[in-house]
């Protein structure tokens, strides 16, 4: 569950693929404090494990049937 600053609680579920997982794709399954699905909410999160030092998050915000994405790249700080 994701606790959103918009005061709703979208629920998402990822079904891992067989074998070594380098990506998790969380899909919206419903939400608490969300009167209907047209209200703005986080609708999807894709986590990509690029390698041992890099992870990418792709967040999808859905509002009134339209999606907008935000991508965040994380890198492990070198020694």
mmCIF file of the N, C-alpha and C atoms, coordinates in Angstrom:
data_MODEL
# 
_entry.id   MODEL 
# 
loop_
_atom_site.group_PDB 
_atom_site.id 
_atom_site.type_symbol 
_atom_site.label_atom_id 
_atom_site.label_alt_id 
_atom_site.label_comp_id 
_atom_site.label_asym_id 
_atom_site.label_entity_id 
_atom_site.label_seq_id 
_atom_site.pdbx_PDB_ins_code 
_atom_site.Cartn_x 
_atom_site.Cartn_y 
_atom_site.Cartn_z 
_atom_site.occupancy 
_atom_site.B_iso_or_equiv 
_atom_site.pdbx_formal_charge 
_atom_site.auth_seq_id 
_atom_site.auth_comp_id 
_atom_site.auth_asym_id 
_atom_site.auth_atom_id 
_atom_site.pdbx_PDB_model_num 
ATOM 1   N N  . UNK A 1 1  ? 0.843   -1.172  0.000   1.00 0.00 ? 1  UNK A N  1 
ATOM 2   C CA . UNK A 1 1  ? 0.000   0.000   0.000   1.00 0.00 ? 1  UNK A CA 1 
ATOM 3   C C  . UNK A 1 1  ? 0.889   1.236   0.000   1.00 0.00 ? 1  UNK A C  1 
ATOM 4   N N  . UNK A 1 2  ? 0.466   2.232   -0.751  1.00 0.00 ? 2  UNK A N  1 
ATOM 5   C CA . UNK A 1 2  ? 1.167   3.516   -0.837  1.00 0.00 ? 2  UNK A CA 1 
ATOM 6   C C  . UNK A 1 2  ? 0.317   4.553   -0.109  1.00 0.00 ? 2  UNK A C  1 
ATOM 7   N N  . UNK A 1 3  ? 0.879   5.279   0.849   1.00 0.00 ? 3  UNK A N  1 
ATOM 8   C CA . UNK A 1 3  ? 0.148   6.330   1.545   1.00 0.00 ? 3  UNK A CA 1 
ATOM 9   C C  . UNK A 1 3  ? 0.470   7.652   0.875   1.00 0.00 ? 3  UNK A C  1 
ATOM 10  N N  . UNK A 1 4  ? -0.489  8.169   0.158   1.00 0.00 ? 4  UNK A N  1 
ATOM 11  C CA . UNK A 1 4  ? -0.301  9.323   -0.708  1.00 0.00 ? 4  UNK A CA 1 
ATOM 12  C C  . UNK A 1 4  ? -0.522  10.635  0.049   1.00 0.00 ? 4  UNK A C  1 
ATOM 13  N N  . UNK A 1 5  ? 0.238   11.689  -0.268  1.00 0.00 ? 5  UNK A N  1 
ATOM 14  C CA . UNK A 1 5  ? 0.007   12.984  0.374   1.00 0.00 ? 5  UNK A CA 1 
ATOM 15  C C  . UNK A 1 5  ? -1.351  13.585  -0.006  1.00 0.00 ? 5  UNK A C  1 
ATOM 16  N N  . UNK A 1 6  ? -2.063  12.988  -0.966  1.00 0.00 ? 6  UNK A N  1 
ATOM 17  C CA . UNK A 1 6  ? -3.406  13.467  -1.325  1.00 0.00 ? 6  UNK A CA 1 
ATOM 18  C C  . UNK A 1 6  ? -4.469  12.810  -0.448  1.00 0.00 ? 6  UNK A C  1 
ATOM 19  N N  . UNK A 1 7  ? -4.024  12.109  0.599   1.00 0.00 ? 7  UNK A N  1 
ATOM 20  C CA . UNK A 1 7  ? -4.904  11.495  1.602   1.00 0.00 ? 7  UNK A CA 1 
ATOM 21  C C  . UNK A 1 7  ? -5.726  10.318  1.082   1.00 0.00 ? 7  UNK A C  1 
ATOM 22  N N  . UNK A 1 8  ? -5.237  9.646   0.063   1.00 0.00 ? 8  UNK A N  1 
ATOM 23  C CA . UNK A 1 8  ? -5.856  8.387   -0.320  1.00 0.00 ? 8  UNK A CA 1 
ATOM 24  C C  . UNK A 1 8  ? -4.814  7.285   -0.189  1.00 0.00 ? 8  UNK A C  1 
ATOM 25  N N  . UNK A 1 9  ? -5.254  6.049   -0.218  1.00 0.00 ? 9  UNK A N  1 
ATOM 26  C CA . UNK A 1 9  ? -4.340  4.920   -0.036  1.00 0.00 ? 9  UNK A CA 1 
ATOM 27  C C  . UNK A 1 9  ? -4.513  3.924   -1.183  1.00 0.00 ? 9  UNK A C  1 
ATOM 28  N N  . UNK A 1 10 ? -3.886  4.191   -2.340  1.00 0.00 ? 10 UNK A N  1 
ATOM 29  C CA . UNK A 1 10 ? -3.997  3.229   -3.430  1.00 0.00 ? 10 UNK A CA 1 
ATOM 30  C C  . UNK A 1 10 ? -3.313  1.914   -3.079  1.00 0.00 ? 10 UNK A C  1 
ATOM 31  N N  . UNK A 1 11 ? -3.949  0.821   -3.476  1.00 0.00 ? 11 UNK A N  1 
ATOM 32  C CA . UNK A 1 11 ? -3.363  -0.509  -3.293  1.00 0.00 ? 11 UNK A CA 1 
ATOM 33  C C  . UNK A 1 11 ? -2.852  -0.975  -4.651  1.00 0.00 ? 11 UNK A C  1 
ATOM 34  N N  . UNK A 1 12 ? -1.641  -1.504  -4.653  1.00 0.00 ? 12 UNK A N  1 
ATOM 35  C CA . UNK A 1 12 ? -1.036  -1.996  -5.885  1.00 0.00 ? 12 UNK A CA 1 
ATOM 36  C C  . UNK A 1 12 ? -0.480  -3.392  -5.636  1.00 0.00 ? 12 UNK A C  1 
ATOM 37  N N  . UNK A 1 13 ? -0.441  -4.168  -6.701  1.00 0.00 ? 13 UNK A N  1 
ATOM 38  C CA . UNK A 1 13 ? 0.053   -5.544  -6.595  1.00 0.00 ? 13 UNK A CA 1 
ATOM 39  C C  . UNK A 1 13 ? 0.990   -5.825  -7.774  1.00 0.00 ? 13 UNK A C  1 
ATOM 40  N N  . UNK A 1 14 ? 2.094   -6.482  -7.463  1.00 0.00 ? 14 UNK A N  1 
ATOM 41  C CA . UNK A 1 14 ? 3.031   -6.923  -8.504  1.00 0.00 ? 14 UNK A CA 1 
ATOM 42  C C  . UNK A 1 14 ? 3.070   -8.435  -8.483  1.00 0.00 ? 14 UNK A C  1 
ATOM 43  N N  . UNK A 1 15 ? 3.046   -9.022  -9.651  1.00 0.00 ? 15 UNK A N  1 
ATOM 44  C CA . UNK A 1 15 ? 3.186   -10.474 -9.775  1.00 0.00 ? 15 UNK A CA 1 
ATOM 45  C C  . UNK A 1 15 ? 4.553   -10.721 -10.407 1.00 0.00 ? 15 UNK A C  1 
ATOM 46  N N  . UNK A 1 16 ? 5.514   -11.209 -9.607  1.00 0.00 ? 16 UNK A N  1 
ATOM 47  C CA . UNK A 1 16 ? 6.860   -11.436 -10.149 1.00 0.00 ? 16 UNK A CA 1 
ATOM 48  C C  . UNK A 1 16 ? 6.856   -12.460 -11.276 1.00 0.00 ? 16 UNK A C  1 
ATOM 49  N N  . UNK A 1 17 ? 7.736   -12.230 -12.221 1.00 0.00 ? 17 UNK A N  1 
ATOM 50  C CA . UNK A 1 17 ? 7.913   -13.183 -13.316 1.00 0.00 ? 17 UNK A CA 1 
ATOM 51  C C  . UNK A 1 17 ? 8.793   -14.332 -12.837 1.00 0.00 ? 17 UNK A C  1 
ATOM 52  N N  . UNK A 1 18 ? 8.763   -15.418 -13.536 1.00 0.00 ? 18 UNK A N  1 
ATOM 53  C CA . UNK A 1 18 ? 9.616   -16.561 -13.186 1.00 0.00 ? 18 UNK A CA 1 
ATOM 54  C C  . UNK A 1 18 ? 11.083  -16.207 -13.386 1.00 0.00 ? 18 UNK A C  1 
ATOM 55  N N  . UNK A 1 19 ? 11.916  -16.845 -12.606 1.00 0.00 ? 19 UNK A N  1 
ATOM 56  C CA . UNK A 1 19 ? 13.353  -16.640 -12.744 1.00 0.00 ? 19 UNK A CA 1 
ATOM 57  C C  . UNK A 1 19 ? 13.815  -15.395 -12.004 1.00 0.00 ? 19 UNK A C  1 
ATOM 58  N N  . UNK A 1 20 ? 14.996  -14.927 -12.374 1.00 0.00 ? 20 UNK A N  1 
ATOM 59  C CA . UNK A 1 20 ? 15.584  -13.757 -11.723 1.00 0.00 ? 20 UNK A CA 1 
ATOM 60  C C  . UNK A 1 20 ? 14.786  -12.514 -12.088 1.00 0.00 ? 20 UNK A C  1 
ATOM 61  N N  . UNK A 1 21 ? 14.368  -11.779 -11.091 1.00 0.00 ? 21 UNK A N  1 
ATOM 62  C CA . UNK A 1 21 ? 13.529  -10.598 -11.315 1.00 0.00 ? 21 UNK A CA 1 
ATOM 63  C C  . UNK A 1 21 ? 14.382  -9.340  -11.386 1.00 0.00 ? 21 UNK A C  1 
ATOM 64  N N  . UNK A 1 22 ? 14.314  -8.634  -12.505 1.00 0.00 ? 22 UNK A N  1 
ATOM 65  C CA . UNK A 1 22 ? 14.999  -7.361  -12.630 1.00 0.00 ? 22 UNK A CA 1 
ATOM 66  C C  . UNK A 1 22 ? 13.986  -6.222  -12.702 1.00 0.00 ? 22 UNK A C  1 
ATOM 67  N N  . UNK A 1 23 ? 12.674  -6.566  -12.678 1.00 0.00 ? 23 UNK A N  1 
ATOM 68  C CA . UNK A 1 23 ? 11.634  -5.556  -12.761 1.00 0.00 ? 23 UNK A CA 1 
ATOM 69  C C  . UNK A 1 23 ? 10.401  -6.018  -11.989 1.00 0.00 ? 23 UNK A C  1 
ATOM 70  N N  . UNK A 1 24 ? 9.827   -5.098  -11.237 1.00 0.00 ? 24 UNK A N  1 
ATOM 71  C CA . UNK A 1 24 ? 8.550   -5.341  -10.566 1.00 0.00 ? 24 UNK A CA 1 
ATOM 72  C C  . UNK A 1 24 ? 7.568   -4.298  -11.076 1.00 0.00 ? 24 UNK A C  1 
ATOM 73  N N  . UNK A 1 25 ? 6.417   -4.747  -11.549 1.00 0.00 ? 25 UNK A N  1 
ATOM 74  C CA . UNK A 1 25 ? 5.400   -3.863  -12.114 1.00 0.00 ? 25 UNK A CA 1 
ATOM 75  C C  . UNK A 1 25 ? 4.167   -3.903  -11.213 1.00 0.00 ? 25 UNK A C  1 
ATOM 76  N N  . UNK A 1 26 ? 4.025   -2.878  -10.369 1.00 0.00 ? 26 UNK A N  1 
ATOM 77  C CA . UNK A 1 26 ? 2.898   -2.790  -9.451  1.00 0.00 ? 26 UNK A CA 1 
ATOM 78  C C  . UNK A 1 26 ? 1.729   -2.109  -10.159 1.00 0.00 ? 26 UNK A C  1 
ATOM 79  N N  . UNK A 1 27 ? 0.565   -2.772  -10.175 1.00 0.00 ? 27 UNK A N  1 
ATOM 80  C CA . UNK A 1 27 ? -0.638  -2.257  -10.831 1.00 0.00 ? 27 UNK A CA 1 
ATOM 81  C C  . UNK A 1 27 ? -1.700  -1.931  -9.786  1.00 0.00 ? 27 UNK A C  1 
ATOM 82  N N  . UNK A 1 28 ? -2.438  -0.876  -10.004 1.00 0.00 ? 28 UNK A N  1 
ATOM 83  C CA . UNK A 1 28 ? -3.507  -0.433  -9.118  1.00 0.00 ? 28 UNK A CA 1 
ATOM 84  C C  . UNK A 1 28 ? -4.583  -1.512  -9.000  1.00 0.00 ? 28 UNK A C  1 
ATOM 85  N N  . UNK A 1 29 ? -4.997  -1.807  -7.759  1.00 0.00 ? 29 UNK A N  1 
ATOM 86  C CA . UNK A 1 29 ? -6.063  -2.796  -7.532  1.00 0.00 ? 29 UNK A CA 1 
ATOM 87  C C  . UNK A 1 29 ? -7.236  -2.203  -6.757  1.00 0.00 ? 29 UNK A C  1 
ATOM 88  N N  . UNK A 1 30 ? -7.161  -0.955  -6.371  1.00 0.00 ? 30 UNK A N  1 
ATOM 89  C CA . UNK A 1 30 ? -8.217  -0.300  -5.602  1.00 0.00 ? 30 UNK A CA 1 
ATOM 90  C C  . UNK A 1 30 ? -7.591  0.686   -4.644  1.00 0.00 ? 30 UNK A C  1 
ATOM 91  N N  . UNK A 1 31 ? -8.427  1.308   -3.826  1.00 0.00 ? 31 UNK A N  1 
ATOM 92  C CA . UNK A 1 31 ? -7.864  2.270   -2.897  1.00 0.00 ? 31 UNK A CA 1 
ATOM 93  C C  . UNK A 1 31 ? -8.799  2.637   -1.774  1.00 0.00 ? 31 UNK A C  1 
ATOM 94  N N  . UNK A 1 32 ? -8.217  2.998   -0.654  1.00 0.00 ? 32 UNK A N  1 
ATOM 95  C CA . UNK A 1 32 ? -8.974  3.500   0.475   1.00 0.00 ? 32 UNK A CA 1 
ATOM 96  C C  . UNK A 1 32 ? -9.066  5.009   0.396   1.00 0.00 ? 32 UNK A C  1 
ATOM 97  N N  . UNK A 1 33 ? -10.159 5.570   0.891   1.00 0.00 ? 33 UNK A N  1 
ATOM 98  C CA . UNK A 1 33 ? -10.390 7.006   0.877   1.00 0.00 ? 33 UNK A CA 1 
ATOM 99  C C  . UNK A 1 33 ? -10.320 7.565   -0.548  1.00 0.00 ? 33 UNK A C  1 
ATOM 100 N N  . UNK A 1 34 ? -10.770 6.756   -1.499  1.00 0.00 ? 34 UNK A N  1 
ATOM 101 C CA . UNK A 1 34 ? -10.770 7.131   -2.912  1.00 0.00 ? 34 UNK A CA 1 
ATOM 102 C C  . UNK A 1 34 ? -12.203 6.931   -3.418  1.00 0.00 ? 34 UNK A C  1 
ATOM 103 N N  . UNK A 1 35 ? -12.984 8.021   -3.509  1.00 0.00 ? 35 UNK A N  1 
ATOM 104 C CA . UNK A 1 35 ? -14.402 7.872   -3.837  1.00 0.00 ? 35 UNK A CA 1 
ATOM 105 C C  . UNK A 1 35 ? -14.662 7.180   -5.176  1.00 0.00 ? 35 UNK A C  1 
ATOM 106 N N  . UNK A 1 36 ? -13.835 7.453   -6.171  1.00 0.00 ? 36 UNK A N  1 
ATOM 107 C CA . UNK A 1 36 ? -13.916 6.731   -7.450  1.00 0.00 ? 36 UNK A CA 1 
ATOM 108 C C  . UNK A 1 36 ? -12.586 6.867   -8.174  1.00 0.00 ? 36 UNK A C  1 
ATOM 109 N N  . UNK A 1 37 ? -12.392 6.054   -9.214  1.00 0.00 ? 37 UNK A N  1 
ATOM 110 C CA . UNK A 1 37 ? -11.076 5.985   -9.876  1.00 0.00 ? 37 UNK A CA 1 
ATOM 111 C C  . UNK A 1 37 ? -10.726 7.220   -10.695 1.00 0.00 ? 37 UNK A C  1 
ATOM 112 N N  . UNK A 1 38 ? -11.665 8.183   -10.843 1.00 0.00 ? 38 UNK A N  1 
ATOM 113 C CA . UNK A 1 38 ? -11.322 9.408   -11.575 1.00 0.00 ? 38 UNK A CA 1 
ATOM 114 C C  . UNK A 1 38 ? -10.567 10.407  -10.692 1.00 0.00 ? 38 UNK A C  1 
ATOM 115 N N  . UNK A 1 39 ? -10.626 10.191  -9.378  1.00 0.00 ? 39 UNK A N  1 
ATOM 116 C CA . UNK A 1 39 ? -9.887  11.054  -8.441  1.00 0.00 ? 39 UNK A CA 1 
ATOM 117 C C  . UNK A 1 39 ? -8.392  10.745  -8.571  1.00 0.00 ? 39 UNK A C  1 
ATOM 118 N N  . UNK A 1 40 ? -7.543  11.753  -8.539  1.00 0.00 ? 40 UNK A N  1 
ATOM 119 C CA . UNK A 1 40 ? -6.105  11.573  -8.714  1.00 0.00 ? 40 UNK A CA 1 
ATOM 120 C C  . UNK A 1 40 ? -5.506  10.591  -7.717  1.00 0.00 ? 40 UNK A C  1 
ATOM 121 N N  . UNK A 1 41 ? -4.691  9.664   -8.241  1.00 0.00 ? 41 UNK A N  1 
ATOM 122 C CA . UNK A 1 41 ? -4.047  8.647   -7.393  1.00 0.00 ? 41 UNK A CA 1 
ATOM 123 C C  . UNK A 1 41 ? -2.849  8.044   -8.125  1.00 0.00 ? 41 UNK A C  1 
ATOM 124 N N  . UNK A 1 42 ? -1.930  7.468   -7.354  1.00 0.00 ? 42 UNK A N  1 
ATOM 125 C CA . UNK A 1 42 ? -0.827  6.721   -7.961  1.00 0.00 ? 42 UNK A CA 1 
ATOM 126 C C  . UNK A 1 42 ? -1.435  5.431   -8.513  1.00 0.00 ? 42 UNK A C  1 
ATOM 127 N N  . UNK A 1 43 ? -1.243  5.207   -9.801  1.00 0.00 ? 43 UNK A N  1 
ATOM 128 C CA . UNK A 1 43 ? -1.905  4.090   -10.467 1.00 0.00 ? 43 UNK A CA 1 
ATOM 129 C C  . UNK A 1 43 ? -0.962  2.933   -10.802 1.00 0.00 ? 43 UNK A C  1 
ATOM 130 N N  . UNK A 1 44 ? 0.321   3.243   -10.900 1.00 0.00 ? 44 UNK A N  1 
ATOM 131 C CA . UNK A 1 44 ? 1.281   2.207   -11.276 1.00 0.00 ? 44 UNK A CA 1 
ATOM 132 C C  . UNK A 1 44 ? 2.663   2.607   -10.770 1.00 0.00 ? 44 UNK A C  1 
ATOM 133 N N  . UNK A 1 45 ? 3.452   1.601   -10.433 1.00 0.00 ? 45 UNK A N  1 
ATOM 134 C CA . UNK A 1 45 ? 4.858   1.801   -10.081 1.00 0.00 ? 45 UNK A CA 1 
ATOM 135 C C  . UNK A 1 45 ? 5.658   0.666   -10.694 1.00 0.00 ? 45 UNK A C  1 
ATOM 136 N N  . UNK A 1 46 ? 6.639   1.017   -11.495 1.00 0.00 ? 46 UNK A N  1 
ATOM 137 C CA . UNK A 1 46 ? 7.554   0.024   -12.060 1.00 0.00 ? 46 UNK A CA 1 
ATOM 138 C C  . UNK A 1 46 ? 8.922   0.259   -11.431 1.00 0.00 ? 46 UNK A C  1 
ATOM 139 N N  . UNK A 1 47 ? 9.453   -0.792  -10.784 1.00 0.00 ? 47 UNK A N  1 
ATOM 140 C CA . UNK A 1 47 ? 10.810  -0.754  -10.220 1.00 0.00 ? 47 UNK A CA 1 
ATOM 141 C C  . UNK A 1 47 ? 11.717  -1.562  -11.125 1.00 0.00 ? 47 UNK A C  1 
ATOM 142 N N  . UNK A 1 48 ? 12.780  -0.934  -11.610 1.00 0.00 ? 48 UNK A N  1 
ATOM 143 C CA . UNK A 1 48 ? 13.757  -1.625  -12.464 1.00 0.00 ? 48 UNK A CA 1 
ATOM 144 C C  . UNK A 1 48 ? 15.084  -1.667  -11.739 1.00 0.00 ? 48 UNK A C  1 
ATOM 145 N N  . UNK A 1 49 ? 15.596  -2.871  -11.559 1.00 0.00 ? 49 UNK A N  1 
ATOM 146 C CA . UNK A 1 49 ? 16.888  -3.070  -10.921 1.00 0.00 ? 49 UNK A CA 1 
ATOM 147 C C  . UNK A 1 49 ? 17.914  -3.220  -12.043 1.00 0.00 ? 49 UNK A C  1 
ATOM 148 N N  . UNK A 1 50 ? 18.513  -2.086  -12.434 1.00 0.00 ? 50 UNK A N  1 
ATOM 149 C CA . UNK A 1 50 ? 19.403  -2.047  -13.595 1.00 0.00 ? 50 UNK A CA 1 
ATOM 150 C C  . UNK A 1 50 ? 20.641  -2.914  -13.366 1.00 0.00 ? 50 UNK A C  1 
ATOM 151 N N  . UNK A 1 51 ? 21.245  -2.748  -12.219 1.00 0.00 ? 51 UNK A N  1 
ATOM 152 C CA . UNK A 1 51 ? 22.394  -3.542  -11.804 1.00 0.00 ? 51 UNK A CA 1 
ATOM 153 C C  . UNK A 1 51 ? 22.526  -3.350  -10.296 1.00 0.00 ? 51 UNK A C  1 
ATOM 154 N N  . UNK A 1 52 ? 23.614  -3.816  -9.706  1.00 0.00 ? 52 UNK A N  1 
ATOM 155 C CA . UNK A 1 52 ? 23.729  -3.746  -8.246  1.00 0.00 ? 52 UNK A CA 1 
ATOM 156 C C  . UNK A 1 52 ? 23.843  -2.320  -7.713  1.00 0.00 ? 52 UNK A C  1 
ATOM 157 N N  . UNK A 1 53 ? 24.071  -1.345  -8.596  1.00 0.00 ? 53 UNK A N  1 
ATOM 158 C CA . UNK A 1 53 ? 24.247  0.038   -8.163  1.00 0.00 ? 53 UNK A CA 1 
ATOM 159 C C  . UNK A 1 53 ? 23.187  1.009   -8.673  1.00 0.00 ? 53 UNK A C  1 
ATOM 160 N N  . UNK A 1 54 ? 22.223  0.531   -9.451  1.00 0.00 ? 54 UNK A N  1 
ATOM 161 C CA . UNK A 1 54 ? 21.258  1.444   -10.067 1.00 0.00 ? 54 UNK A CA 1 
ATOM 162 C C  . UNK A 1 54 ? 19.841  0.867   -10.028 1.00 0.00 ? 54 UNK A C  1 
ATOM 163 N N  . UNK A 1 55 ? 18.909  1.705   -9.574  1.00 0.00 ? 55 UNK A N  1 
ATOM 164 C CA . UNK A 1 55 ? 17.490  1.358   -9.543  1.00 0.00 ? 55 UNK A CA 1 
ATOM 165 C C  . UNK A 1 55 ? 16.722  2.524   -10.153 1.00 0.00 ? 55 UNK A C  1 
ATOM 166 N N  . UNK A 1 56 ? 15.702  2.210   -10.941 1.00 0.00 ? 56 UNK A N  1 
ATOM 167 C CA . UNK A 1 56 ? 14.836  3.233   -11.522 1.00 0.00 ? 56 UNK A CA 1 
ATOM 168 C C  . UNK A 1 56 ? 13.406  2.987   -11.061 1.00 0.00 ? 56 UNK A C  1 
ATOM 169 N N  . UNK A 1 57 ? 12.739  4.056   -10.648 1.00 0.00 ? 57 UNK A N  1 
ATOM 170 C CA . UNK A 1 57 ? 11.316  4.015   -10.307 1.00 0.00 ? 57 UNK A CA 1 
ATOM 171 C C  . UNK A 1 57 ? 10.557  4.800   -11.368 1.00 0.00 ? 57 UNK A C  1 
ATOM 172 N N  . UNK A 1 58 ? 9.481   4.222   -11.884 1.00 0.00 ? 58 UNK A N  1 
ATOM 173 C CA . UNK A 1 58 ? 8.588   4.927   -12.808 1.00 0.00 ? 58 UNK A CA 1 
ATOM 174 C C  . UNK A 1 58 ? 7.206   4.953   -12.174 1.00 0.00 ? 58 UNK A C  1 
ATOM 175 N N  . UNK A 1 59 ? 6.783   6.124   -11.721 1.00 0.00 ? 59 UNK A N  1 
ATOM 176 C CA . UNK A 1 59 ? 5.491   6.316   -11.076 1.00 0.00 ? 59 UNK A CA 1 
ATOM 177 C C  . UNK A 1 59 ? 4.497   6.850   -12.087 1.00 0.00 ? 59 UNK A C  1 
ATOM 178 N N  . UNK A 1 60 ? 3.276   6.305   -12.087 1.00 0.00 ? 60 UNK A N  1 
ATOM 179 C CA . UNK A 1 60 ? 2.207   6.804   -12.950 1.00 0.00 ? 60 UNK A CA 1 
ATOM 180 C C  . UNK A 1 60 ? 1.082   7.357   -12.085 1.00 0.00 ? 60 UNK A C  1 
ATOM 181 N N  . UNK A 1 61 ? 0.798   8.646   -12.268 1.00 0.00 ? 61 UNK A N  1 
ATOM 182 C CA . UNK A 1 61 ? -0.299  9.322   -11.592 1.00 0.00 ? 61 UNK A CA 1 
ATOM 183 C C  . UNK A 1 61 ? -1.469  9.352   -12.563 1.00 0.00 ? 61 UNK A C  1 
ATOM 184 N N  . UNK A 1 62 ? -2.651  8.927   -12.117 1.00 0.00 ? 62 UNK A N  1 
ATOM 185 C CA . UNK A 1 62 ? -3.842  8.952   -12.965 1.00 0.00 ? 62 UNK A CA 1 
ATOM 186 C C  . UNK A 1 62 ? -4.877  9.870   -12.329 1.00 0.00 ? 62 UNK A C  1 
ATOM 187 N N  . UNK A 1 63 ? -5.406  10.789  -13.140 1.00 0.00 ? 63 UNK A N  1 
ATOM 188 C CA . UNK A 1 63 ? -6.454  11.700  -12.701 1.00 0.00 ? 63 UNK A CA 1 
ATOM 189 C C  . UNK A 1 63 ? -7.391  11.967  -13.869 1.00 0.00 ? 63 UNK A C  1 
ATOM 190 N N  . UNK A 1 64 ? -8.671  11.759  -13.660 1.00 0.00 ? 64 UNK A N  1 
ATOM 191 C CA . UNK A 1 64 ? -9.691  11.966  -14.694 1.00 0.00 ? 64 UNK A CA 1 
ATOM 192 C C  . UNK A 1 64 ? -9.364  11.200  -15.962 1.00 0.00 ? 64 UNK A C  1 
ATOM 193 N N  . UNK A 1 65 ? -8.809  9.992   -15.804 1.00 0.00 ? 65 UNK A N  1 
ATOM 194 C CA . UNK A 1 65 ? -8.521  9.124   -16.937 1.00 0.00 ? 65 UNK A CA 1 
ATOM 195 C C  . UNK A 1 65 ? -7.247  9.438   -17.697 1.00 0.00 ? 65 UNK A C  1 
ATOM 196 N N  . UNK A 1 66 ? -6.481  10.436  -17.242 1.00 0.00 ? 66 UNK A N  1 
ATOM 197 C CA . UNK A 1 66 ? -5.238  10.797  -17.922 1.00 0.00 ? 66 UNK A CA 1 
ATOM 198 C C  . UNK A 1 66 ? -4.050  10.469  -17.032 1.00 0.00 ? 66 UNK A C  1 
ATOM 199 N N  . UNK A 1 67 ? -3.003  9.929   -17.655 1.00 0.00 ? 67 UNK A N  1 
ATOM 200 C CA . UNK A 1 67 ? -1.804  9.529   -16.932 1.00 0.00 ? 67 UNK A CA 1 
ATOM 201 C C  . UNK A 1 67 ? -0.670  10.529  -17.118 1.00 0.00 ? 67 UNK A C  1 
ATOM 202 N N  . UNK A 1 68 ? 0.100   10.717  -16.052 1.00 0.00 ? 68 UNK A N  1 
ATOM 203 C CA . UNK A 1 68 ? 1.363   11.449  -16.148 1.00 0.00 ? 68 UNK A CA 1 
ATOM 204 C C  . UNK A 1 68 ? 2.398   10.629  -15.390 1.00 0.00 ? 68 UNK A C  1 
ATOM 205 N N  . UNK A 1 69 ? 3.618   10.643  -15.902 1.00 0.00 ? 69 UNK A N  1 
ATOM 206 C CA . UNK A 1 69 ? 4.672   9.805   -15.326 1.00 0.00 ? 69 UNK A CA 1 
ATOM 207 C C  . UNK A 1 69 ? 5.783   10.639  -14.712 1.00 0.00 ? 69 UNK A C  1 
ATOM 208 N N  . UNK A 1 70 ? 6.382   10.072  -13.685 1.00 0.00 ? 70 UNK A N  1 
ATOM 209 C CA . UNK A 1 70 ? 7.557   10.653  -13.049 1.00 0.00 ? 70 UNK A CA 1 
ATOM 210 C C  . UNK A 1 70 ? 8.591   9.537   -12.939 1.00 0.00 ? 70 UNK A C  1 
ATOM 211 N N  . UNK A 1 71 ? 9.798   9.798   -13.408 1.00 0.00 ? 71 UNK A N  1 
ATOM 212 C CA . UNK A 1 71 ? 10.866  8.798   -13.382 1.00 0.00 ? 71 UNK A CA 1 
ATOM 213 C C  . UNK A 1 71 ? 11.966  9.288   -12.446 1.00 0.00 ? 71 UNK A C  1 
ATOM 214 N N  . UNK A 1 72 ? 12.407  8.382   -11.557 1.00 0.00 ? 72 UNK A N  1 
ATOM 215 C CA . UNK A 1 72 ? 13.470  8.700   -10.611 1.00 0.00 ? 72 UNK A CA 1 
ATOM 216 C C  . UNK A 1 72 ? 14.564  7.656   -10.769 1.00 0.00 ? 72 UNK A C  1 
ATOM 217 N N  . UNK A 1 73 ? 15.806  8.104   -10.921 1.00 0.00 ? 73 UNK A N  1 
ATOM 218 C CA . UNK A 1 73 ? 16.953  7.203   -11.050 1.00 0.00 ? 73 UNK A CA 1 
ATOM 219 C C  . UNK A 1 73 ? 17.768  7.279   -9.754  1.00 0.00 ? 73 UNK A C  1 
ATOM 220 N N  . UNK A 1 74 ? 18.070  6.117   -9.187  1.00 0.00 ? 74 UNK A N  1 
ATOM 221 C CA . UNK A 1 74 ? 18.874  6.044   -7.973  1.00 0.00 ? 74 UNK A CA 1 
ATOM 222 C C  . UNK A 1 74 ? 20.194  5.378   -8.296  1.00 0.00 ? 74 UNK A C  1 
ATOM 223 N N  . UNK A 1 75 ? 21.275  5.924   -7.732  1.00 0.00 ? 75 UNK A N  1 
ATOM 224 C CA . UNK A 1 75 ? 22.616  5.342   -7.891  1.00 0.00 ? 75 UNK A CA 1 
ATOM 225 C C  . UNK A 1 75 ? 23.243  5.196   -6.522  1.00 0.00 ? 75 UNK A C  1 
ATOM 226 N N  . UNK A 1 76 ? 23.880  4.047   -6.309  1.00 0.00 ? 76 UNK A N  1 
ATOM 227 C CA . UNK A 1 76 ? 24.612  3.852   -5.056  1.00 0.00 ? 76 UNK A CA 1 
ATOM 228 C C  . UNK A 1 76 ? 25.846  4.750   -5.083  1.00 0.00 ? 76 UNK A C  1 
ATOM 229 N N  . UNK A 1 77 ? 26.071  5.412   -3.976  1.00 0.00 ? 77 UNK A N  1 
ATOM 230 C CA . UNK A 1 77 ? 27.224  6.294   -3.864  1.00 0.00 ? 77 UNK A CA 1 
ATOM 231 C C  . UNK A 1 77 ? 28.500  5.455   -3.780  1.00 0.00 ? 77 UNK A C  1 
ATOM 232 N N  . UNK A 1 78 ? 29.472  5.809   -4.582  1.00 0.00 ? 78 UNK A N  1 
ATOM 233 C CA . UNK A 1 78 ? 30.750  5.079   -4.577  1.00 0.00 ? 78 UNK A CA 1 
ATOM 234 C C  . UNK A 1 78 ? 31.531  5.334   -3.298  1.00 0.00 ? 78 UNK A C  1 
ATOM 235 N N  . UNK A 1 79 ? 32.484  4.440   -3.065  1.00 0.00 ? 79 UNK A N  1 
ATOM 236 C CA . UNK A 1 79 ? 33.320  4.574   -1.862  1.00 0.00 ? 79 UNK A CA 1 
ATOM 237 C C  . UNK A 1 79 ? 34.373  5.627   -2.044  1.00 0.00 ? 79 UNK A C  1 
# 
